[in-house]
Amino acid sequence: MKAIQLSQPGGPEMLKYVDLPTPKPGPGEVLVKAHSIGVCMPEVYVRQGVYAWMPRLPCIPGIEMSGTVVEAGPGCRQLKVGQNVFVCAREFDERANCYAEYFKGSESRIYPVPDGVDLEQVAGLANYQVAWHLLNSALKGFQYDSVLIVAAAGGVGTGLVQLSRAYGKRVIGVVSSADRGIYARAQGCHDIIDRKTQNVVDEALRLTDGRGVDLIIDCVGGAGMLKLFDALERFGMLLLYGRIDGPVNGNIYEAINKKPWRSAAFRYFTIHTLDDWPERRALATHELLRLMKDGKISVPIFDRVPLADAPRAHRIFESGAVMGKLLMKP
């Protein structure tokens, strides 16, 4: 089979298009022929050699794909040949192997796709998995009516916007350009704040008549995160799930404990909290596939690049131009 192999960390040029043996499914395993392969940030970190959950090199990178079962090993009962499926390699020990024409894995960790659901859409579900857990697992029943989403035009941001809108929440998106604002509004944002031309806190307060929002979801962190507490409504929560700008700089207690008294909450989320909870991960994925079938969520496709051009795909991804999902096609 054709696949992308990474033998040592480095730039996009380290992604080599090679011929490798097609894997053979064992007992309880199926072989999936790829239809579409998502490009995600974890693969960039793997290529750079900085991912905390690095697969052993040489490896085939890639954490998500959609495809069709073409072979079933002995004892398979859940999936059958010809069935469309979604593969999320985060649910396998190696967290890799999707940048290839074929993927082999346990049928118990591969998801059947409902009839009528587009396989290109399915290949972009990894970001929506994170978004689902942010809004359902991490909040632990927290009640909110309004949400401010930082980086609303990003991959996870898109999922957060669409899911929040589907849940009936008021959605305010923070973006970095007018084009991204147009995109985020098309995904479901009621209001847009351009952080390059507007003060995020001041605008959030203006849009809520001075009350603030119930929930803020941030992936940036860094020196600016603590200011976001000022945009919360009383008893609001700030939920951080990434640190694009680095670790939070400052004293969270001091940021919360000041007038006007808000009794705010703070939580940090990582998807790896669920690494040993397959039942919860499965619940999220089945729910997302149902929402996709019902037309409640729809993954916007930014572009399609041949698998052979994986280095170009990574350059596009790292350019910052991607809005929606960048796919590779085998």
Backbone hydrogen bonds in HBPLUS format (Angstrom, degrees):
<---DONOR---> <-ACCEPTOR-->    atom                        ^
c    i                          cat <-CA-CA->   ^        H-A-AA   ^      H-
h    n   atom  resd res      DA  || num        DHA   H-A  angle D-A-AA Bond
n    s   type  num  typ     dist DA aas  dist angle  dist       angle   num
A0020-LEU N   A0001-MET O   2.84 MM  19  5.37 165.6  1.87 158.9 163.6     1
A0101-GLU N   A0002-LYS O   3.04 MM  99  5.80 148.7  2.14 176.4 173.7     2
A0003-ALA N   A0018-VAL O   2.99 MM  15  5.54 150.6  2.07 153.4 159.3     3
A0018-VAL N   A0003-ALA O   2.84 MM  15  5.54 166.2  1.86 165.6 169.1     4
A0004-ILE N   A0099-TYR O   2.90 MM  95  5.55 161.9  1.93 168.9 165.4     5
A0005-GLN N   A0016-LYS O   2.78 MM  11  5.20 159.8  1.82 148.3 153.9     6
A0016-LYS N   A0005-GLN O   3.05 MM  11  5.20 173.2  2.06 150.4 148.6     7
A0006-LEU N   A0059-CYS O   2.82 MM  53  5.42 165.2  1.84 163.0 168.2     8
A0059-CYS N   A0006-LEU O   2.96 MM  53  5.42 153.4  2.03 143.6 150.0     9
A0010-GLY N   A0047-ARG O   2.84 MM  37  6.10 155.6  1.90 149.5 157.8    10
A0014-MET N   A0011-GLY O   2.97 MM   3  5.79 168.8  1.98 126.8 130.4    11
A0015-LEU N   A0012-PRO O   3.06 MM   3  5.79 170.1  2.07 123.1 125.9    12
A0029-GLU N   A0026-GLY O   3.04 MM   3  5.31 155.7  2.10 136.4 133.5    13
A0028-GLY N   A0074-PRO O   2.82 MM  46  6.07 149.7  1.92 151.2 161.4    14
A0107-GLU N   A0028-GLY O   2.97 MM  79  6.12 171.2  1.97 154.3 155.3    15
A0073-GLY N   A0029-GLU O   2.73 MM  44  5.24 167.5  1.75 172.2 170.2    16
A0030-VAL N   A0105-GLY O   2.95 MM  75  5.81 158.6  2.00 159.1 159.0    17
A0105-GLY N   A0030-VAL O   3.18 MM  75  5.81 157.3  2.23 156.2 163.1    18
A0031-LEU N   A0071-GLU O   2.81 MM  40  5.09 162.5  1.84 152.0 153.7    19
A0070-VAL N   A0031-LEU O   2.85 MM  39  5.81 167.0  1.87 162.9 167.0    20
A0032-VAL N   A0103-PHE O   2.75 MM  71  5.10 170.2  1.76 155.4 158.9    21
A0103-PHE N   A0032-VAL O   2.89 MM  71  5.10 147.9  2.00 141.1 151.2    22
A0033-LYS N   A0068-THR O   2.84 MM  35  5.31 168.9  1.85 153.0 150.1    23
A0068-THR N   A0033-LYS O   2.99 MM  35  5.31 151.0  2.07 141.4 148.1    24
A0034-ALA N   A0101-GLU O   2.86 MM  67  5.25 166.6  1.87 137.8 142.4    25
A0035-HIS N   A0066-SER O   2.70 MM  31  5.53 170.6  1.71 146.2 142.9    26
A0036-SER N   A0066-SER O   3.34 MM  30  5.39 156.4  2.40 127.1 131.9    27
A0066-SER N   A0036-SER O   2.89 MM  30  5.39 158.9  1.93 156.0 161.1    28
A0037-ILE N   A0328-MET O   2.90 MM 291  4.99 150.4  1.98 151.2 157.1    29
A0328-MET N   A0037-ILE O   2.72 MM 291  4.99 152.3  1.80 145.8 155.4    30
A0038-GLY N   A0064-GLU O   3.23 MM  26  5.56 148.1  2.34 123.7 133.0    31
A0039-VAL N   A0326-LEU O   3.10 MM 287  5.75 141.1  2.26 174.1 167.3    32
A0043-GLU N   A0040-CYS O   3.20 MM   3  5.70 134.9  2.41 108.9 119.2    33
A0044-VAL N   A0041-MET O   2.94 MM   3  5.13 125.7  2.24 105.0 119.6    34
A0045-TYR N   A0041-MET O   3.07 MM   4  6.47 158.8  2.12 158.2 164.2    35
A0046-VAL N   A0042-PRO O   2.89 MM   4  6.17 150.4  1.98 144.1 152.6    36
A0047-ARG N   A0043-GLU O   2.90 MM   4  6.07 163.3  1.93 143.4 148.0    37
A0048-GLN N   A0044-VAL O   2.93 MM   4  6.16 147.1  2.04 145.2 154.5    38
A0049-GLY N   A0045-TYR O   2.95 MM   4  6.08 116.3  2.37 133.1 149.0    39
A0050-VAL N   A0045-TYR O   2.96 MM   5  5.33 152.3  2.04 156.0 155.1    40
A0049-GLY N   A0046-VAL O   2.95 MM   3  4.96 142.7  2.09  98.9 110.7    41
A0097-ASN N   A0060-ILE O   2.56 MM  37  4.53 155.9  1.61 150.3 151.3    42
A0099-TYR N   A0061-PRO O   2.85 MM  38  5.67 149.4  1.94 162.2 152.6    43
A0098-CYS N   A0062-GLY O   3.31 MM  36  4.28 147.4  2.42 106.3 108.0    44
A0089-ALA N   A0063-ILE O   2.67 MM  26  4.45 147.4  1.77 124.9 134.2    45
A0065-MET N   A0087-VAL O   3.06 MM  22  5.28 150.3  2.16 144.7 148.5    46
A0087-VAL N   A0065-MET O   2.87 MM  22  5.28 173.5  1.88 165.7 164.4    47
A0067-GLY N   A0085-VAL O   3.08 MM  18  5.53 155.6  2.14 151.1 152.3    48
A0085-VAL N   A0067-GLY O   2.83 MM  18  5.53 162.2  1.86 146.7 150.1    49
A0069-VAL N   A0083-GLN O   2.89 MM  14  5.43 164.9  1.91 153.3 155.3    50
A0082-GLY N   A0069-VAL O   2.76 MM  13  5.33 175.4  1.76 149.2 149.5    51
A0076-CYS N   A0073-GLY O   3.41 MM   3  6.09 155.5  2.47 141.3 139.3    52
A0083-GLN N   A0080-LYS O   3.13 MM   3  5.78 153.7  2.20 142.8 143.1    53
A0113-VAL N   A0084-ASN O   2.89 MM  29  5.43 164.5  1.91 140.0 136.9    54
A0086-PHE N   A0111-TYR O   2.80 MM  25  5.08 146.4  1.91 141.5 152.9    55
A0111-TYR N   A0086-PHE O   3.02 MM  25  5.08 161.2  2.06 157.8 154.4    56
A0091-GLU N   A0088-CYS O   3.07 MM   3  6.02 169.0  2.09 125.2 128.7    57
A0092-PHE N   A0089-ALA O   2.99 MM   3  5.18 163.5  2.02 113.5 115.1    58
A0095-ARG N   A0092-PHE O   3.21 MM   3  5.49 139.7  2.38 107.4 118.0    59
A0109-ARG N   A0106-SER O   3.10 MM   3  5.71 164.5  2.13 117.2 122.0    60
A0110-ILE N   A0107-GLU O   3.38 MM   3  5.19 170.1  2.39 104.1 105.2    61
A0117-VAL N   A0114-PRO O   3.32 MM   3  5.96 158.2  2.37 138.6 137.9    62
A0122-VAL N   A0118-ASP O   3.16 MM   4  6.51 156.5  2.22 146.2 152.9    63
A0123-ALA N   A0119-LEU O   3.17 MM   4  6.31 144.9  2.30 140.0 147.1    64
A0124-GLY N   A0121-GLN O   3.06 MM   3  5.71 164.8  2.08 118.3 123.1    65
A0125-LEU N   A0122-VAL O   3.19 MM   3  5.58 151.5  2.28 127.6 124.0    66
A0128-TYR N   A0125-LEU O   3.01 MM   3  5.00 115.6  2.44  96.5 113.0    67
A0129-GLN N   A0125-LEU O   2.87 MM   4  6.18 139.8  2.04 152.6 164.6    68
A0130-VAL N   A0126-ALA O   3.35 MM   4  6.75 155.6  2.42 146.2 150.3    69
A0131-ALA N   A0127-ASN O   3.05 MM   4  6.37 161.8  2.08 145.7 151.0    70
A0132-TRP N   A0128-TYR O   2.78 MM   4  5.93 159.3  1.82 148.3 153.4    71
A0133-HIS N   A0129-GLN O   3.08 MM   4  6.32 165.0  2.10 150.7 153.9    72
A0134-LEU N   A0130-VAL O   2.93 MM   4  6.19 151.0  2.02 150.7 159.5    73
A0135-LEU N   A0131-ALA O   3.11 MM   4  6.35 155.1  2.17 149.6 155.1    74
A0136-ASN N   A0132-TRP O   2.83 MM   4  5.88 129.2  2.09 144.8 159.8    75
A0137-SER N   A0133-HIS O   2.89 MM   4  4.64 122.2  2.23 107.9 124.9    76
A0138-ALA N   A0133-HIS O   2.79 MM   5  6.06 168.9  1.80 169.0 170.4    77
A0142-PHE N   A0139-LEU O   2.98 MM   3  5.17 149.2  2.08 109.6 119.4    78
A0170-ARG N   A0145-ASP O   2.91 MM  25  6.30 168.1  1.92 157.1 158.5    79
A0215-LEU N   A0146-SER O   3.16 MM  69  6.35 139.3  2.33 139.9 151.6    80
A0147-VAL N   A0170-ARG O   2.88 MM  23  6.24 155.7  1.94 169.6 177.4    81
A0172-ILE N   A0147-VAL O   2.90 MM  25  6.20 165.2  1.92 162.7 165.1    82
A0148-LEU N   A0215-LEU O   2.80 MM  67  6.27 156.0  1.86 155.4 163.1    83
A0217-ILE N   A0148-LEU O   2.90 MM  69  6.31 162.7  1.93 166.3 170.9    84
A0149-ILE N   A0172-ILE O   2.82 MM  23  6.23 159.9  1.86 165.1 172.0    85
A0174-VAL N   A0149-ILE O   2.85 MM  25  5.97 166.3  1.87 157.7 153.9    86
A0150-VAL N   A0217-ILE O   2.98 MM  67  6.19 174.6  1.98 170.1 171.9    87
A0151-ALA N   A0174-VAL O   3.04 MM  23  5.64 121.3  2.40 131.2 145.4    88
A0154-GLY N   A0151-ALA O   3.07 MM   3  5.47 165.9  2.09 116.5 119.6    89
A0152-ALA N   A0174-VAL O   3.06 MM  22  5.68 160.9  2.10 147.4 152.7    90
A0158-THR N   A0154-GLY O   2.82 MM   4  5.80 150.5  1.91 139.4 144.8    91
A0160-LEU N   A0156-VAL O   2.85 MM   4  6.18 156.9  1.90 154.7 162.0    92
A0161-VAL N   A0157-GLY O   2.88 MM   4  6.11 160.1  1.92 153.7 158.5    93
A0162-GLN N   A0158-THR O   3.02 MM   4  6.24 173.3  2.02 154.3 155.9    94
A0163-LEU N   A0159-GLY O   2.92 MM   4  5.99 167.1  1.94 152.2 156.4    95
A0164-SER N   A0160-LEU O   2.87 MM   4  5.82 162.0  1.90 145.8 151.8    96
A0165-ARG N   A0161-VAL O   2.98 MM   4  6.10 159.5  2.03 149.1 154.8    97
A0166-ALA N   A0162-GLN O   2.94 MM   4  6.14 153.5  2.01 142.1 150.0    98
A0167-TYR N   A0163-LEU O   2.88 MM   4  6.14 136.7  2.06 145.0 157.1    99
A0169-LYS N   A0164-SER O   3.03 MM   5  5.48 168.3  2.04 157.0 153.6   100
A0168-GLY N   A0165-ARG O   3.02 MM   3  5.13 159.4  2.07 106.1 111.6   101
A0190-HIS N   A0171-VAL O   2.84 MM  19  5.40 144.5  1.97 138.8 149.9   102
A0191-ASP N   A0171-VAL O   3.28 MM  20  6.71 156.2  2.34 152.3 156.6   103
A0173-GLY N   A0191-ASP O   2.91 MM  18  6.31 165.6  1.93 156.9 154.9   104
A0193-ILE N   A0173-GLY O   2.80 MM  20  6.12 156.0  1.85 163.0 165.3   105
A0175-VAL N   A0193-ILE O   2.91 MM  18  6.25 160.7  1.95 158.8 164.2   106
A0195-ARG N   A0175-VAL O   2.91 MM  20  6.10 157.9  1.96 167.9 166.3   107
A0181-GLY N   A0177-SER O   2.99 MM   4  6.23 141.1  2.15 138.9 150.3   108
A0181-GLY N   A0178-ALA O   3.07 MM   3  4.90 119.5  2.45  90.3 106.1   109
A0182-ILE N   A0178-ALA O   2.97 MM   4  6.32 153.3  2.04 152.0 158.1   110
A0183-TYR N   A0179-ASP O   3.04 MM   4  6.33 160.1  2.08 146.7 152.0   111
A0184-ALA N   A0180-ARG O   2.84 MM   4  6.01 167.5  1.85 149.0 152.5   112
A0185-ARG N   A0181-GLY O   2.94 MM   4  6.07 157.3  1.99 147.8 153.8   113
A0186-ALA N   A0182-ILE O   3.09 MM   4  6.28 149.3  2.18 141.4 149.7   114
A0186-ALA N   A0183-TYR O   3.06 MM   3  5.12 117.6  2.47  95.7 111.2   115
A0187-GLN N   A0183-TYR O   3.13 MM   4  6.51 131.0  2.38 141.3 154.7   116
A0187-GLN N   A0184-ALA O   3.13 MM   3  5.08 133.1  2.36  93.0 105.8   117
A0189-CYS N   A0184-ALA O   3.26 MM   5  5.95 167.7  2.28 139.5 138.2   118
A0188-GLY N   A0185-ARG O   3.08 MM   3  5.23 147.2  2.19 100.4 110.2   119
A0197-THR N   A0194-ASP O   3.12 MM   3  5.65 142.8  2.26 112.3 121.5   120
A0198-GLN N   A0194-ASP O   2.77 MM   4  5.60 138.2  1.95 160.7 174.6   121
A0203-GLU N   A0199-ASN O   2.91 MM   4  5.99 164.9  1.94 158.2 162.9   122
A0204-ALA N   A0200-VAL O   2.90 MM   4  6.01 155.4  1.96 147.3 154.4   123
A0205-LEU N   A0201-VAL O   3.00 MM   4  6.22 160.7  2.04 155.2 159.7   124
A0206-ARG N   A0202-ASP O   2.95 MM   4  6.18 153.2  2.02 143.4 151.5   125
A0207-LEU N   A0203-GLU O   2.89 MM   4  6.08 160.2  1.93 149.9 154.5   126
A0208-THR N   A0205-LEU O   3.22 MM   3  5.17 138.3  2.41  94.7 106.3   127
A0210-GLY N   A0205-LEU O   2.60 MM   5  4.42 166.5  1.62 152.4 147.6   128
A0209-ASP N   A0206-ARG O   3.27 MM   3  5.17 161.7  2.30 110.1 108.5   129
A0211-ARG N   A0208-THR O   3.08 MM   3  5.49 168.1  2.10 118.8 120.3   130
A0213-VAL N   A0231-ALA O   2.93 MM  18  6.41 154.9  2.00 158.0 154.5   131
A0233-GLU N   A0213-VAL O   2.73 MM  20  5.07 156.1  1.79 138.1 134.8   132
A0237-MET N   A0214-ASP O   2.95 MM  23  6.46 152.6  2.03 152.3 159.1   133
A0216-ILE N   A0237-MET O   2.96 MM  21  6.39 155.3  2.02 158.0 164.9   134
A0239-LEU N   A0216-ILE O   2.76 MM  23  6.05 172.5  1.77 170.3 172.4   135
A0218-ASP N   A0239-LEU O   2.86 MM  21  6.21 160.6  1.89 155.7 162.2   136
A0241-TYR N   A0218-ASP O   2.89 MM  23  6.36 156.6  1.95 160.1 167.8   137
A0244-ILE N   A0219-CYS O   3.23 MM  25  6.50 166.5  2.25 136.6 140.4   138
A0245-ASP N   A0220-VAL O   2.88 MM  25  5.39 166.5  1.89 140.2 144.8   139
A0222-GLY N   A0246-GLY O   2.94 MM  24  4.76 139.1  2.11 143.8 138.7   140
A0249-ASN N   A0222-GLY O   3.27 MM  27  5.64 158.7  2.32 113.2 111.3   141
A0228-LEU N   A0225-MET O   2.87 MM   3  5.54 148.8  1.97 119.2 128.1   142
A0229-PHE N   A0226-LEU O   3.24 MM   3  5.84 155.4  2.30 112.9 118.6   143
A0230-ASP N   A0227-LYS O   3.06 MM   3  5.80 151.4  2.15 118.0 124.7   144
A0231-ALA N   A0228-LEU O   2.89 MM   3  5.36 160.9  1.93 115.5 122.0   145
A0232-LEU N   A0229-PHE O   3.18 MM   3  5.43 167.7  2.20 112.7 114.9   146
A0236-GLY N   A0233-GLU O   2.88 MM   3  5.14 133.2  2.10 145.4 139.3   147
A0235-PHE N   A0262-ARG O   2.65 MM  27  5.82 173.3  1.65 171.2 168.9   148
A0265-ALA N   A0236-GLY O   2.88 MM  29  6.28 148.8  1.98 147.6 157.8   149
A0238-LEU N   A0265-ALA O   2.90 MM  27  6.24 158.2  1.94 147.1 151.4   150
A0267-ARG N   A0238-LEU O   3.04 MM  29  6.51 152.3  2.12 159.1 162.8   151
A0240-LEU N   A0267-ARG O   2.90 MM  27  6.31 162.8  1.93 162.7 166.3   152
A0269-PHE N   A0240-LEU O   2.79 MM  29  6.15 158.9  1.83 161.5 167.3   153
A0246-GLY N   A0243-ARG O   2.93 MM   3  4.80 161.0  1.97 105.3 109.5   154
A0255-ALA N   A0251-ASN O   3.06 MM   4  6.35 149.7  2.16 146.6 155.7   155
A0256-ILE N   A0252-ILE O   3.04 MM   4  6.31 142.2  2.19 149.2 158.7   156
A0256-ILE N   A0253-TYR O   3.21 MM   3  5.25 128.1  2.50  95.3 108.1   157
A0257-ASN N   A0253-TYR O   2.81 MM   4  5.86 168.3  1.82 157.8 161.8   158
A0258-LYS N   A0256-ILE O   2.96 MM   2  5.86 134.1  2.18 107.3  93.7   159
A0273-THR N   A0270-THR O   3.06 MM   3  5.82 170.2  2.07 122.6 125.0   160
A0274-LEU N   A0271-ILE O   3.05 MM   3  5.85 164.5  2.08 118.9 123.7   161
A0275-ASP N   A0272-HIS O   3.19 MM   3  4.96 168.5  2.21 104.6 105.6   162
A0277-TRP N   A0274-LEU O   3.03 MM   3  4.93 161.4  2.07 115.8 113.9   163
A0280-ARG N   A0277-TRP O   3.18 MM   3  5.68 126.3  2.49 110.6 122.0   164
A0281-ARG N   A0277-TRP O   3.27 MM   4  6.61 160.8  2.31 151.8 157.5   165
A0282-ALA N   A0278-PRO O   2.86 MM   4  6.00 157.1  1.91 148.7 155.0   166
A0283-LEU N   A0279-GLU O   2.99 MM   4  6.19 154.1  2.05 141.6 148.6   167
A0284-ALA N   A0280-ARG O   3.12 MM   4  6.40 160.3  2.16 148.5 152.3   168
A0285-THR N   A0281-ARG O   3.10 MM   4  6.37 165.4  2.12 151.6 154.9   169
A0286-HIS N   A0282-ALA O   2.93 MM   4  6.09 169.6  1.94 159.5 161.9   170
A0287-GLU N   A0283-LEU O   3.05 MM   4  6.16 156.5  2.11 145.2 152.0   171
A0288-LEU N   A0284-ALA O   2.92 MM   4  6.18 154.7  1.99 150.4 157.5   172
A0289-LEU N   A0285-THR O   2.96 MM   4  6.20 157.7  2.01 150.2 155.8   173
A0290-ARG N   A0286-HIS O   3.01 MM   4  6.23 149.0  2.11 142.7 151.2   174
A0291-LEU N   A0287-GLU O   2.90 MM   4  6.18 159.1  1.95 149.9 155.5   175
A0292-MET N   A0288-LEU O   2.88 MM   4  6.08 148.5  1.98 144.4 153.4   176
A0293-LYS N   A0289-LEU O   2.94 MM   4  6.14 154.9  2.00 141.6 148.3   177
A0294-ASP N   A0290-ARG O   2.90 MM   4  6.14 149.7  1.99 147.8 156.5   178
A0296-LYS N   A0291-LEU O   2.81 MM   5  5.08 146.4  1.92 162.0 159.7   179
A0295-GLY N   A0292-MET O   3.12 MM   3  5.09 156.8  2.18 100.5 107.6   180
A0325-LYS N   A0300-PRO O   2.68 MM  25  6.01 158.8  1.72 157.0 164.5   181
A0302-PHE N   A0325-LYS O   2.70 MM  23  5.16 154.5  1.76 126.7 135.2   182
A0327-LEU N   A0303-ASP O   2.99 MM  24  6.25 176.2  1.99 157.6 158.8   183
A0305-VAL N   A0327-LEU O   2.87 MM  22  6.21 155.8  1.93 143.4 150.8   184
A0329-LYS N   A0305-VAL O   2.83 MM  24  6.07 146.7  1.94 137.6 146.7   185
A0309-ASP N   A0306-PRO O   2.81 MM   3  5.35 150.2  1.90 115.0 124.4   186
A0307-LEU N   A0329-LYS O   2.84 MM  22  5.30 154.4  1.90 136.0 130.9   187
A0310-ALA N   A0307-LEU O   3.11 MM   3  5.37 132.6  2.34 126.9 121.6   188
A0312-ARG N   A0309-ASP O   2.93 MM   3  5.35 119.7  2.30 110.9 125.4   189
A0313-ALA N   A0309-ASP O   3.01 MM   4  6.37 154.4  2.08 150.5 158.7   190
A0314-HIS N   A0310-ALA O   2.98 MM   4  6.27 155.1  2.04 154.6 159.5   191
A0315-ARG N   A0311-PRO O   3.06 MM   4  6.35 150.6  2.15 143.1 151.4   192
A0316-ILE N   A0312-ARG O   2.91 MM   4  6.20 159.1  1.95 154.4 159.5   193
A0317-PHE N   A0313-ALA O   2.92 MM   4  6.13 162.0  1.95 147.3 152.7   194
A0318-GLU N   A0314-HIS O   2.87 MM   4  6.02 159.6  1.92 148.1 153.0   195
A0319-SER N   A0316-ILE O   3.13 MM   3  5.16 148.6  2.24  99.8 109.4   196
